[in-house]
Amino acid sequence: MKTITLKKITILSLGIAFTGNSFAQSKQEKAPSIPVTDTYFGIKVEDKYRNLEDLKSEQTLTWLKAQADYTNNILNSIPGKQTLINQLTSINDRVSEAISGVQITQDGTYFYQKTTPKDQVAKLYKRNGLKGKETLIFDPESLKGESKDIFNISSFSPNKSAKLIAVNVSKNGGEMSEMILINLADNKILADKIDRLRFGNANWLKDDKSFLYAQSPTSDIHDAKAQLNIITKLHVVGTDSATDKLLFSKAMYPELNIAEEEIPIMGYDEDSNMLFLMPYSVNQNQKLFIAKGPDLTKSKISWKLLTDRKDEIKSFAFSNKDIYFYTSLNSPKFKVTKTSIANPDLATATLVIPEDKEANLNPVTITKDGIFYTKTKNGIESKLYFTDFEGKNHKEIKTPKKSATIVLSARGNKFSDLWVRTTGWTTKGERYKYDVKTNTFTREELSTIAEYPEFENFEIEELMVKSYDGVEVPLSLIYKKGIKKDKNTPVLFYGYGAYGMSMSPSFNPGLLLWVEKGGILAVAHVRGGGELGEKWHLEGQKSKKQNTWKDVISCTEYMINEGYTNPTKTAIYSRSAGGIFVGRAVTERPDLYAVAIPGVGSMNTVRGENAPNGPANTPEFGTMKIEDEAKALIEMDSYLQLKEGVKYPATLTTAGFNDPRIIVWSPAKFAARLLEVNTSNKPTLLKVDYEAGHFGGASKSKSYEEVADVLSFALWQVGNPDFQPKN
């Protein structure tokens, strides 16, 4: 461990009458409503659809199924949807072998997942060295379940000797996994099985036959307590998991003051023979405890606090003798310090990579030769650097292509191997191996190299747009060369704005198809993200969360005022925490947008703590237990901000029934309320996918359909002639 970071529903027969750009919704039933009124610090809040939170209620389930069927009927009536699916299939089929998740053991064995055009899900393979013979280890489609069940490999972990591999398997897009163990001599599945695995995989110990893992209290992803009081255990291969030793629980270590919603991720580093315990939440500032490896044999481990939240350590990595800390403490654009493994002490850590006031420093990658790192300016321009272990000499390394995004990977601090992947808005990632001795790059792709001529004739425009308070927000525009940018041009606004995550340039064929259809893709790098450093993140958090949606509103106003588009041609889309980005933009300024698509979005933030993933997210969004944060959660709650008598945009709200991150009732309540109050004649749709989780469908065909739903709905509503349903 060298770097630790932390059933098919029967289709209802519904008559749908299409008229121009809208349709009659007389057949769409409003949700059952049993209102509840709560008072938070003197503020009365009426929750008209609290009853939808009961996912065991037949009334709730019937309404959700009816919405799913109604929405599917409409989406399947859009003429261009199948064309989009065909295009996505064609793009995928150009890659005869798509390889991901590569892990290389010390003996040089490659382990990876691979899909071919005929595969719906990825399979697990190995090969001896880059050019070695490929062997299929495990095909998840070989597992038996109900007729519609789709199984996926969610993670895998080979042991050091490459004789055993632990594989976490989930189904139907869910994230609750069961671990199986495979003997790599004959690829036979062993009798060992471990269930209720929501976080992490096997962390192998020095003996190569035992490992650590974290286990949830229940396998029911809808249970509000599914992510509370997670425990860590030790499993020995060949034994009954029921007898696994309990290594950590909150009750065992009350003196560590770990909250019940924090996820205790325990790791082991063989070279230093040290144990690490990270109570994980969305708070990127890591609290880290360390102990000696031999403590595993004791009844209780002697944990020592190495870093606390106030130290602002985001991640750490090892050389053969030091621990390196990536931190924002007094350095909003980040720096790196180090201390010795033998006597770790953050107080005496020395500076290795200083903060750059003009560009963000990204987490470091360490090899036997030194430290590689990248810097990114405005979230869109990256450069590669190298320094020695002491940080005495720094030099820029020119990559084969100027790159908007650079991703590094290494084999560990015992090896010189370093791979560099460069990518951009319109260019698929290119993978190179770097030779530090000769300062040269060699193209080394594992996946098939493919060409994408449909995306070659695109231009990229990078702007800085003044937000409502005068702060400049980066805005990336992608469009066809020579496009007539006037008020009739469709624009799709895309962003996120949470957790300090940057909307870094990446190759996304789904979004690029919007551009291919004649639209402008506008990526708004709003506050709450990390494009301009830690301060940019904090300026879109909790009581300052309003900056997230006000930034995209300002970007939209700019595009309209500058004549790029008009409000009948604008669409806004995001997913997950980006539901706030979408939902609050259209509830505050419904006049600016023709289409809104919150995908598996956080739409009911006031009730977030009552969902399984909610308590762990309070460091980012706040808690209803603190007055200022409660008021901020009310303000960012798109569901509660919907008003009666308002003409809202056409809206496609999506939810995954197997989603443990954004529970299905959060987007469902938003859609229910919108259906009740919206006075426009535009569609208000809720798509509930019963074979999907947070990251979409488990199969390729399902993922293509989801992208096609989003794009075809938006293209229909902005008036693209190829996407207008016929009467």
Disulfide bonds with the S-S distance in Angstrom:
none
